[in-house]
Amino acid sequence: MKYLAFVVICLALSGVAVALAGSRTRNQQDGKVRTRPQMLQAHPISAATSQLQTSRATGGAQLELCDACIQVSVIVINEVLNIILNEGIVTDCTTLCGKLPEKLEQEVCDAACIGLGLDEFIHIIERVDIDPIYYCELVKLCKIVDCQGQCLTIRSMHVAPAQVELGGSVVANVTFEVFNTTGTGMTRVDIYSRADPKMLPLQHDFLEVGYDPGLYEANIKIDTQEETQFWEYRPGGYTVQVWFCEGECGSQHPHSKIYDVRNGTFTITN
């Protein structure tokens, strides 16, 4: 039954990642402006091989399914939970998922619900709250590897250039070392305005599917032209905060913890 559920969900999720990438949300709990998870381009600089890279070569479909599941579940979890809370008893998957506004959401919801069974699906939705990575681990589309002992340490972080004109770009260069194999998680990048502390921070999440032990380097580009309904770059100082986490950063669910966090700074000139 579990294998059947996996196959059904895979069929519904295949090909949806591109359609969902890049959209933004505002978290209702902490107010941060965030984008939906992308893939972090981390490159090994020692003899180790990144699972993220090897997955693309030998198991890219599984990586894409994990990514797609997370993208869709960000929407589906909240909407299905609202339906359950507002309408009470639901008798079948078709009725429940048919209440979602978009066809893609209905298909992904229906695939998971039919594959897992209505009761188990509702139990998972209520239990995972709004943690998409944990949800996708429960429905077997993202792998679980509970890293033990010393897992990952950020060795260095530099933001360059230190000063940039408004509209230009800076790059946060992060070197990190992995000591024990990690599983599905994320790299979170929070950007804070030091000139205007009241401005809500901008947040980008990058999906990780796991690393083998080794030394890695990632270059994270920050474009100061980026502007949203809740965020606008202005002249002044900024703090870039980079987190490496198992599961979703800050989640209280199983298979979740913070590996390490590091800050860097840059200044925007007129």
N, C-alpha and C positions, 0 to 999 in steps of 0.2 A: 504493500500500500504506500509506503514512504517513497519507493522508487517511482511509482506511478505519479505521486504528487509532484515529485521533482520534474518528471518529464512534462507534465501538464503545465506547470509554471514556466518551464523553459520555453515551451512553444509560445506562450503568451508574451514573454518578456523579450524574445529575440528581436533585435532591431529597434528597440525603443530608446536606447541611451542617447543617440544623437538628437532626437526630437526634444529631449528634456534638458540637455546640457545648457548651462549658462543662465538659467532663470534665477531670480533672486527672491528671497523671502525675508520677512522680518519676524524674528522670534517673539512670541507673545509673552514669554516669561522674563527674558533678560533684556529685550528691546534691541539687541544687536542686529545690524543689517548684515545678512549673510547670503552667499551664493550657494547653489546646490553643489555637492561634491564633484570635483574634477579628479584626474589622476595626477599624482605627484611624479615629476620626472626626476627621479633620483638615480645616480650613476655610481657603480662601485669603483673605488679608487684603490682597492687592494685585490687580492686574488679571489675574494668571494664573489658569488653571482647573486644578483638581486632576484628574488622570487617574482617581483613585479615584472622584470624584463623577461625572465624565462617563461612566465605564464603566457606572455604574448606570443612566444615562439611555439610552445608545445601545448598550451591549454588556454589560448586566448578566449575561447567561447565562454569558459567558466568565469574568467575575469570580467568579461563584458556582461554576463548575466548578473554577477554580484553588483556591478556598477549600476546596471539598469534597474535591478530590484530596489536599490537604495534610492535612486532618483524617483521612481514611481511611488514607493512606500511613504516618502515624505508627505505626499498629498493624500494617498489612500488611507493611511492610518488615522489621520485627523478627521477625514470626512466620514469614514465608517464608524468611528467612535462617536461622533456627533449623532449619526443616525441611530445607533444603539441606545444612546442616552435619551434622545428626544422621542423615539418611537417605541421603545420597549421591546417586546417580544417579536422576533423575526423568525419565520417558519422555514425559510429555505434560502439558499445562496443566491438564486436568481432574483428573488425579491429584494434582498439586501443590497447586492451589487448593482442592481438596476436603478437604484436611487442615486448613484453617483452621476455627476453632470457630464463627464466626458467618456467617450466610447473606450479609449485606451484604459482609463481608470477602471471601467466596468470589466473589461477583459482580464486585467491583472488581478482584480479583486475576485472575480468569478473563478479564475484558474486556481488561485490559492485556496479559496473557500471550498471548492469541489474536491480538490486534491487532498486537503487536510480534514475535511468534514466541517459542517457548520459550527458545532459546539467547540471544537478545538480551535477553529479560526477565530471565533469571537473571544475565546479565552486568551489567545495570543494577542489579539488587538488590545484587549483591556489590560493585559499584563505588561506589554512592552511600552505602553504610554506613547511617547513620541520619539522613540529611539530607533531610527530606521536600520542601523547596522545590526542591532540585536534582533530585530524582527526578521531580517534576511538571513541571519544565522539560524534562527529557529525554523525557518522554512527551507533550510538546507541549501541556500543559494550562495552564501558566503561562508568560507571555512572558519572553523574555530581552532585556534592554537593558543592555549593559555601559557604565555611565556613565564618561566620560572626563574628566580634568582635575578641577577643583573641582566637587564634586557637591552636597553638602548640609552646611550648618553650622547648629548650634543657636545662635540669637542670645540667647535668655534662657530661664530656667527658674525658676519660683517655686512653692513648695508653700504652700498656704493652707487653713485657718488654720495658723499656726506651732504652736499648741497645740490639742489636741482631747481631749475626754473619751473614755475607752475605750468603743467601740461607735459612735462618731461617724465622720464621713467628712472626708477632705481631698481637695483637687484639685491635681494637678500641672499647671500651665499652662506649656506649652512653645511658644515661637515659634521657627520654623526657616525658613531660606531655602534654596531649591533653585536652583542655578546652571545645571545641565545635566540633561536628562531622565533619570530613573531608571527601573529596571525592578522586577521582583518582589523584594520583600525584607520586612523586618520592623522594627517598633519593639519593643524589649525593655525591660521594666520590672523591675528587680531591687530588692527591698526587704530591707534589712539591719537587724537589731536591734543598736543600739550598746550597749544595756544588757546584752545576752547574746550576745557574739560567736560563741559555740559553736552558736547556733541556726542551722539551715540557712536560707538566704535564700528568700524567696518570689519566684516569677518569673511574669510574665505576658507573653505574646507577642502582638503585634498584626500581622496580615498587611497588607502594603502592595502594591498592584499597580502603583505607579509614580506619579511626580509630574512635571508640567511645571515649567519654571522659574517662580519666584515666591516670595512670602512667605506662610507658613502659620502657623496656630495650632491647637494640639490641647489639649484639657482631659481629663486622665486621672484618673478618680475612683478613690480608694483607700478602701475600706470597712474600718474596723478591727474590724468584726464577723466578718470572714472568718476561718474556722478550718478546718484540714485535719488529717489524721492526723499531718502533719509540721510544722505551723505554727500558732502561736497568738499573737495580739497581746497584749502586756502593757504596763503603764505603763513609760515610759522613752523614750529617744531612738531615732529611726529615720532611716536614710539611703535616699533614693529615687534610683536610678541609671537613667537613660534612655539607651538606645542606638538609633541609627538605622543600619540595615545594608542592604547589597545581599545578597540571599540570606539564609541563616540566620546570625545573629550568631555569630561564632567558627568558622564552617565553613571548612575548608581546600579545599573543592571549587571548581571554576571558577564565575565569576559571583557571587562572594561577597567582601565586604569591609566593614569598619566605616567609616561616614561620619563619625560624631561621637558623643560621649558626654558627659553632663552630670549632676551630682549636685545634689540638694536634700535638705532635712531637715525633720522635724517631730517633735513630742513628744506622747506620750499621757500624760494625767494620770489620776489615780484617779477 
